[in-house]
């Protein structure tokens, strides 16, 4: 906490890269969870690409590591198992379907709610998977559930 009582922005820090596992393991399971600098993340391997984001859904803290990956408007998304919120793997945008109620023949189209889920950088080196936490200086809705009492990964201590 800082002196005015507000939460310190975790995204304002600069984080070191952390090894979270082996490439062979994530390719088999297509996902893994990890704690990186006290922040829980889920790492996905989907169609030859790696993606990492906060493990809890921005909407209500749902466990994204238990969700299914589906494509919406050509964008791979994780679907939160609790309320079916769609979050793009590449950008962390929340997607929704919009329709013009004044046009009875209009078809729904996928629109962005903006970036709602904090995504993190994944790199691969010598068969190891590394995650570097985002240092983007904006508040993200998923930050609320990223640390503290909402943790889902049990520590071995």
N, C-alpha and C positions, 0 to 999 in steps of 0.2 A: 504494500500500500504506500501511496505517496502522501504528502502532508494534507492534501485537500480531501482525502478519504476515497478517492476514486481508484479503481484498479490500475495497476501498472500495465502498460501495453506490452504483452509478451512478444508481439511482432516487431517491436522496436529494437530488439536485441540482435546481435550478430551471432549466429550459431555455427559450430563446427560440424563437419560431415561425420555421420555415424554409420558404421557397418551394422546392418540389421539382419543379414542372412546370406544364404548362398543362392545363386541364380538358378541352379538345378531344382532347389526346393520350391521356389515360387512358381517356376514354370509348370511343375506338377500340380500344385494346388490352385494356381492362378490368383492367389491372394495370400497375404500374410499380415499379421499385426505386429506392432513394435512400439516401444516407448523410446522416444528420442528427446533427450533433454527434458524429461518429465512431461512430454506431450505425447498423447496416444495417437498413433497414425495407423492407417490401413494402406497397404501397398497392393496394387492390382497389376497383374500381367494380362493384357488383353490385346489380341491380334498383333503380337510382336512388340508392343509398347508397354512401358512401365508408367504407372501413375500413383501418386501418393496424396492423401488428404487426411484431414482430421477424421478420427474414427466415429465420432458422434455426429449425427445429422443436425444441421443448423436449425431445423424447425422445432424439434422437441427432444433432441438427444437420442434419437433412435440409433441402433447399432449397425452402421453401414457395412461392416465386415460380414454381416449376415444377409445382405441384400443381393439381388440378382443384377447382372449387367444386361441392359437392353439398349437398342438403338432407337433414338427419336430424332426424326428429321436428319438422319445421317450422322448423328452425334452419339457416341457411346456414353451411356449414363449408368450410374449406380442408382437403383431404385430402393429407397428406404423401406425396410420391411414393416415399419410401424404404420406410416400414413401414405406410403407410395409416392413420396416426393421424388422428383427426378433431378439428378445432379450430374452435370457433365464431368467426365473424368479429366478432360484436358484443361478446363478453365475453372471449375467449381461453380459454374452458373446454375441457378435453379431454373428449371423449365416448366412452363405451364401451357395449356391449350387455350387459345383465345378465339372468340367468334364475335362478329358484329351482330348484335341482337336486332338491329334495324334492317338487316339483309337476310330474309328467310332462306335464301339459296346459298348463303355463305358457308364455306367449309372451315372447320377449325384449323388454326395454324399454330405451330409451336413458337412460343415467344420466351424471351429471357427475363427473369426477375432481377438479373444482375448477379454479380459474384456473391454467393452466400456461403460457400464452403471453402475454407482455406486449403489450398493445394501446396504441396511441397515438392522439391526437386529430387528426382531419383537418378542415380548414376550407377553404372556397372563397371567394375574394374577387376580383371583377373578372376572372374567368376563370383565376385562378391557384390552384393547389393548395398548401396549407400543411400541414405536419406539426409538431405540438408533442409532444415526447417525454413519456411518462408520468412523473409525479412521485409516483406512488403509493408509499408507504413500506414496501412488503413485498417480500420476496425472491420472485422468480418463476423457475420452472424454466428458462425461455428465456434468462434473464440470462446463464447460463453460456456460451452460444454467441453472444451478441450482439456481442462485440468481440474483438479480438486475433487469434489465428491462425486463427479460423474464418471470417474474412471471405470473402465470395464476390464482391463487386463490385470490379472492378479499377479502381484510381484512374488518372487520366490523367497523373499526374506521373512 
